[in-house]
Amino acid sequence: MTQPAVQLYDFQKRWLADPSRFKAGCIARQVGKSFIVALEAVLEAARTGVNEIMLSAGERQSKELMEKAKLHTEAMSLAASDIHEDFFADTSVKQLSISLPNGARIIGLPANPATARGFTGNATLDEFAFHQDSAKIWAALFPTVSRGHKLRVVSTPQGRQNKFYSLFTAADNGFTKHFVDIYQAVADGVPHDIDALRKGVDDDDAWQQEYECKFLDEATAWLTYELIASCESDEMPVECDSESLTDAMLAWPVIGPIYIGVDVGRKRDLTIINAVEQLGDVYYSRLILKLNKQPFAVQRRFLWDLIRRLKAVRVCMDDTGLGAQLAEETRDEFGAYRIEPVTFTLAVKNDLATRTRRVFEDRRIRIPVDRALRNDLHSVKKTTTAAGNVRFDAERTADGHADRFWALALALMAADNPTTPEVILL
């Protein structure tokens, strides 16, 4: 059997040494789980000549996993082909493949019920908790491996409302289980500084879920992970900052009206500018710009430039506290008919949060597959005070105060009662 040309951590050795037909791994972030599943796929394909199909949460994740597989073939001096790109079964789904000298192929695909159904070979579900329609994917996938093929499932947790949770926590379901939290990973040789990581995360829920591998109860989350995942699209661009923003990011062929939401921060919180495009009754998140600790003069320059270049129909801006001056200057520049300053009272936050969840529940929003955005959206919780007041809030962390949630909510508010696009003159 071809041997890996790299030094493996102990948990990775245990995973490779497990010959089980069905196995599942609940493994912490950033310890090498995608590395090891890509390596196993290459080793198995080289040994058996059986195709290996790896399903990822989205197109970007699929490409990253396949690039790891390609590096393994090079490290083992296998005369494999370069990564070949085409489309899956006459669809718009992009398929990546690597051919080995023995005729076996390693195939990478973004997961959906169609791609889960359309293959023969061993299968890997990478970051399965983050797959949209995970229950449907599972129902489509399992019959295709029922004739002796292997199935491997790995992920970090993402709440309890997905198939990975029920699969990994079920007793006697035929899967061997590998549990590797951050403490086990470090004990097995991963060179992480646990204290530094925890301080860097600065979020108890994120730490428990992504590093301690705990399946958190989502009862208090206003937007569950399952609901968020149902609206994620790999076609939406991920967040950028002022240094990475390029002209090309603003050059998509705008068809529908553009609405912008701005949550303003300065020293403790982020300023997030979210631009959505409305096509029919669906909102597409076209740009999420993060400005971290930028002077207000810089924030104003970026915001005004975006309003002009995108010909934004309406902009709703946080004018609470520090945001008041920026909101006032922007309204004076572009007119009250386009710019609406929004003060975050309890009633206003209730309105913003309720509208946002309704749009998610109706699947009328498309957002990028982005962990920072996902965690921000999930961080907002609904609580009731002793006086009976309903509050929507989130813990403040080093990465802000649910700023991405409120920027998106403000963009959806802007779209609710827009100025007629024909009156916008630039």
C-alpha positions in Angstrom: 0.0 0.0 0.0 1.2 3.5 -0.8 2.4 5.2 2.3 1.8 8.9 3.3 4.9 11.1 2.9 4.0 13.3 5.9 4.2 13.1 9.7 0.7 12.5 11.1 -0.8 13.3 14.5 -1.9 10.5 16.6 -5.6 11.1 16.0 -5.0 11.1 12.3 -3.1 7.7 12.6 -6.1 6.3 14.5 -8.5 7.5 11.8 -6.4 5.9 9.0 -5.9 2.7 11.0 -9.7 2.2 11.4 -10.8 -0.1 8.6 -14.5 0.3 9.4 -16.8 0.6 6.4 -18.8 3.3 8.2 -17.0 5.8 10.4 -17.7 9.3 11.7 -15.5 12.0 13.2 -16.5 14.9 15.4 -13.3 16.9 15.1 -12.3 20.4 16.2 -11.5 23.2 13.8 -8.0 23.8 12.5 -6.4 20.6 13.7 -6.2 18.7 10.3 -9.5 16.9 9.7 -9.8 17.9 6.0 -6.1 17.0 5.5 -6.7 13.5 6.8 -9.9 12.7 4.9 -8.2 13.9 1.7 -5.2 11.7 2.4 -7.5 8.7 3.1 -9.3 9.2 -0.2 -6.0 9.2 -2.1 -4.6 6.2 -0.2 -7.8 4.1 -0.7 -8.1 5.0 -4.4 -4.5 4.1 -5.0 -4.8 0.8 -3.2 -8.2 -0.4 -4.4 -8.8 1.3 -7.8 -12.3 2.4 -6.5 -13.5 5.9 -7.1 -13.6 8.3 -4.1 -16.3 10.9 -4.0 -15.9 13.8 -1.5 -18.9 16.1 -0.9 -18.3 19.5 0.7 -20.5 22.3 1.9 -19.9 24.4 -1.1 -17.9 25.0 -4.3 -15.0 26.8 -2.5 -14.8 24.1 0.2 -14.8 21.4 -2.5 -11.9 23.1 -4.3 -9.9 23.5 -1.1 -10.4 19.8 -0.3 -9.4 18.7 -3.8 -6.2 20.8 -3.6 -5.3 19.0 -0.5 -5.8 15.7 -2.3 -3.7 16.8 -5.2 -0.9 17.7 -2.8 -1.0 14.2 -1.3 -0.7 12.6 -4.8 2.4 14.8 -5.4 3.9 14.0 -2.0 3.5 10.3 -2.7 4.9 10.6 -6.2 1.7 9.3 -7.8 1.4 10.1 -11.5 -2.0 11.7 -11.0 -3.6 14.1 -13.4 -4.0 17.7 -12.6 -7.4 18.8 -11.1 -9.9 18.6 -14.0 -12.9 20.8 -13.9 -16.3 20.1 -15.6 -20.0 20.0 -14.7 -21.9 17.3 -12.9 -24.6 15.5 -14.9 -25.7 18.3 -17.1 -26.2 20.8 -14.3 -24.5 24.0 -13.2 -22.8 22.2 -10.3 -19.0 22.3 -10.8 -17.3 18.9 -10.5 -13.5 18.6 -9.8 -11.6 15.3 -10.4 -8.2 13.8 -10.2 -7.3 10.6 -12.2 -4.9 8.1 -10.8 -2.7 5.7 -12.9 -4.8 2.7 -11.9 -8.0 4.3 -13.3 -9.5 5.4 -10.1 -10.8 9.0 -9.8 -11.1 11.3 -6.8 -14.1 13.5 -7.4 -14.9 16.7 -5.4 -18.4 18.1 -5.5 -20.5 20.6 -3.5 -23.1 18.6 -1.7 -26.8 18.5 -2.6 -29.3 15.6 -3.0 -28.6 15.4 -6.7 -24.8 15.0 -6.4 -25.2 12.7 -3.4 -27.3 10.4 -5.6 -25.3 10.4 -8.9 -22.1 8.3 -8.3 -20.7 4.9 -7.5 -17.7 4.5 -5.1 -16.6 5.3 -1.6 -17.9 8.6 -0.2 -16.7 11.2 2.2 -19.0 13.9 3.7 -16.7 16.8 4.8 -18.1 19.3 7.3 -21.4 17.5 7.1 -23.1 19.6 9.8 -22.8 22.6 7.4 -24.4 20.9 4.4 -27.7 22.4 3.2 -30.6 19.9 3.4 -28.3 17.4 5.3 -31.2 15.0 5.9 -32.1 14.9 2.2 -28.5 14.5 1.2 -28.3 11.6 3.7 -31.4 10.0 2.3 -30.1 10.3 -1.3 -26.5 9.2 -0.4 -26.9 6.1 1.8 -28.5 3.8 -0.8 -25.6 4.5 -3.2 -23.0 3.0 -0.8 -25.2 0.1 0.3 -23.4 -2.3 -2.1 -20.2 -2.6 -0.1 -18.7 0.9 -0.5 -17.3 2.9 2.4 -18.8 6.0 3.9 -16.9 8.5 6.1 -18.4 11.5 7.7 -16.5 14.3 9.5 -17.5 17.7 10.8 -17.3 20.1 13.6 -20.7 20.5 15.4 -23.2 23.1 14.3 -26.1 22.9 16.8 -28.5 19.9 17.0 -30.8 20.5 14.1 -28.9 18.6 11.4 -28.2 15.1 10.4 -24.6 15.1 11.6 -25.9 15.6 15.2 -28.3 12.6 15.1 -25.7 10.5 13.3 -22.9 11.1 15.7 -24.9 10.9 18.9 -27.0 7.8 17.9 -26.1 4.6 19.7 -25.4 1.3 17.8 -26.0 2.8 14.3 -23.1 0.8 12.8 -20.6 3.8 12.7 -17.4 3.8 14.6 -17.0 7.2 16.2 -13.9 9.4 16.5 -14.1 12.3 18.9 -11.2 14.8 18.8 -11.7 18.1 20.7 -9.0 20.7 20.9 -7.6 19.1 24.1 -7.3 15.7 22.5 -5.8 17.2 19.4 -3.1 19.0 21.4 -2.5 15.8 23.4 -2.0 14.0 20.1 0.6 16.4 18.9 -1.2 19.4 17.3 1.0 22.4 18.2 -1.8 24.8 19.3 -1.7 27.1 22.3 -5.1 26.5 23.9 -5.1 29.5 26.0 -4.1 31.8 23.1 -6.8 30.2 20.9 -9.5 30.7 23.6 -8.6 34.3 24.1 -8.5 34.9 20.4 -12.0 33.4 19.9 -13.4 35.5 22.8 -16.8 33.8 22.4 -18.0 31.0 24.8 -20.5 29.5 22.4 -18.0 29.5 19.5 -15.3 28.0 21.7 -17.5 25.2 23.0 -18.9 24.3 19.6 -15.9 24.7 17.3 -13.1 23.7 19.6 -14.6 21.6 22.4 -17.0 19.9 19.9 -20.1 20.4 22.0 -23.5 20.2 20.3 -25.1 23.4 21.7 -28.8 23.7 22.3 -30.3 26.3 19.9 -33.4 27.0 21.8 -32.5 30.6 22.5 -31.0 31.4 19.1 -33.1 33.7 17.0 -31.8 32.2 13.8 -30.8 28.5 14.1 -27.8 27.2 12.2 -30.2 25.0 10.1 -32.2 28.1 9.1 -29.0 30.0 8.2 -27.6 27.1 6.2 -30.8 26.8 4.2 -30.1 30.3 2.8 -26.4 30.0 2.2 -25.1 30.1 -1.4 -21.6 29.5 -2.6 -22.3 32.0 -5.4 -22.4 34.9 -3.0 -19.1 36.7 -2.3 -17.6 36.4 1.2 -16.9 39.3 3.4 -14.0 41.6 2.5 -12.2 44.5 4.2 -11.1 47.9 3.0 -7.7 46.5 1.9 -9.1 43.6 -0.1 -12.0 45.5 -1.8 -11.4 45.7 -5.5 -13.2 47.3 -8.5 -14.0 43.8 -9.8 -16.1 43.1 -6.6 -18.3 46.0 -7.6 -18.6 45.2 -11.2 -21.3 42.5 -11.2 -24.1 43.1 -13.8 -26.7 44.9 -11.5 -30.2 44.0 -12.6 -32.4 44.7 -9.5 -32.5 47.6 -7.0 -29.7 47.8 -4.5 -30.4 48.3 -0.8 -27.7 49.0 1.8 -27.6 48.4 5.6 -24.9 50.0 7.8 -24.1 49.0 11.3 -21.6 51.6 12.7 -18.7 50.9 15.0 -15.4 52.6 15.8 -13.2 51.2 18.5 -15.0 48.2 20.1 -17.3 47.1 17.3 -17.0 46.7 13.6 -18.6 48.9 10.9 -20.3 46.5 8.5 -21.8 47.7 5.2 -24.1 45.1 3.6 -25.4 45.7 0.0 -28.2 43.4 -1.2 -29.8 43.2 -4.6 -33.4 42.4 -5.0 -34.4 40.1 -7.9 -38.1 39.2 -7.8 -38.9 38.6 -4.1 -35.4 37.3 -3.3 -32.5 39.3 -1.8 -28.9 38.5 -2.8 -26.1 39.6 -0.5 -23.7 41.1 -3.1 -21.2 42.8 -0.8 -20.3 42.6 2.8 -17.6 45.2 3.7 -15.9 45.1 7.1 -14.3 48.3 8.4 -12.4 47.6 11.6 -11.4 50.6 13.8 -11.3 52.9 10.8 -11.6 56.7 11.4 -15.1 58.0 10.5 -13.6 60.0 7.6 -12.4 56.7 6.0 -15.8 55.1 6.7 -17.6 58.0 5.1 -15.4 57.8 2.0 -16.1 54.1 1.5 -19.8 54.3 2.2 -20.4 57.3 -0.1 -18.4 55.7 -2.8 -20.5 52.5 -2.6 -23.8 54.4 -2.6 -22.8 56.2 -5.7 -21.2 53.3 -7.6 -24.0 50.9 -6.8 -26.7 53.5 -7.3 -28.3 52.4 -4.0 -32.0 53.0 -3.9 -32.2 53.3 -0.1 -29.8 53.1 2.8 -30.7 52.4 6.4 -28.0 53.4 8.9 -27.4 52.8 12.5 -27.4 56.3 14.1 -27.2 55.1 17.7 -24.4 56.7 19.7 -21.3 57.0 17.6 -23.2 56.4 14.3 -25.2 59.6 14.6 -22.8 62.0 12.9 -22.0 59.6 10.0 -25.7 59.0 9.5 -26.5 62.7 9.6 -23.7 63.6 7.1 -24.8 60.9 4.8 -28.4 62.0 4.9 -27.4 65.6 4.1 -25.3 64.4 1.2 -27.8 62.1 -0.5 -31.1 63.3 0.8 -33.6 62.1 3.4 -35.6 60.2 0.7 -32.6 57.8 0.3 -30.9 57.8 3.7 -32.8 56.7 6.8 -31.0 57.0 10.1 -32.2 54.3 12.5 -32.0 54.5 16.3 -31.7 51.1 18.0 -34.6 51.1 20.5 -36.1 47.9 21.8 -39.0 48.3 19.4 -36.8 48.9 16.4 -34.6 45.9 17.2 -37.7 43.8 17.5 -38.9 45.0 14.1 -35.5 44.4 12.5 -35.0 40.9 14.0 -38.6 39.8 13.2 -38.4 40.9 9.6 -35.0 39.2 9.2 -36.2 35.9 10.5 -39.3 36.0 8.3 -37.1 36.5 5.2 -34.9 33.6 6.2 -37.9 31.4 7.0 -39.4 32.2 3.6 -36.0 31.4 2.0 -36.0 34.8 0.3 -32.4 35.6 1.1 -29.1 34.3 -0.3 -26.0 34.8 1.8 -22.4 33.6 1.4 -21.0 30.4 3.0 -18.9 32.3 5.5 -18.2 31.1 9.1 -17.9 34.7 10.6 -21.3 35.7 9.1 -22.9 32.4 10.2 -21.8 32.8 13.7 -22.8 36.4 13.9 -26.3 35.6 12.6 -26.6 32.8 15.1 -25.3 34.9 18.0 -28.5 37.0 18.4 -30.8 35.7 21.1 -34.3 36.7 22.1 -34.8 37.1 25.9 -37.5 38.5 28.0 -36.6 40.8 31.0 -38.2 40.6 34.4 -40.4 43.6 33.3 -41.7 41.7 30.4 -39.7 43.5 27.7 -38.4 41.5 24.7 -34.8 42.0 23.9 -32.7 41.0 21.0 -29.0 41.0 21.7 -25.7 39.2 21.5 -22.5 38.9 23.5 -19.9 41.4 22.6 -16.7 39.7 21.4 -13.4 40.7 19.9 -15.1 40.3 16.5 -17.9 42.7 17.2 -21.4 42.7 18.6 -23.5 40.9 16.0 -22.7 43.7 13.6 -23.1 41.5 10.5 -26.6 40.6 11.7 -27.7 44.2 12.2 -26.2 45.4 8.9 -28.2 42.7 7.0 -31.3 43.5 9.0 -30.9 47.2 8.1 -30.5 46.3 4.4 -33.7 44.3 4.6 -35.5 47.2 6.3 -34.3 49.5 3.5 -35.9 47.2 1.0 -39.2 47.1 2.8 -40.3 50.7 1.9 -37.9 51.7 -0.9 -37.7 55.0 -2.7 -38.8 54.6 -6.3 -35.6 53.7 -8.2 -36.5 56.2 -11.0 -35.9 59.2 -8.7 -32.3 58.3 -8.0 -30.2 60.8 -9.9 -26.4 60.5 -9.6 
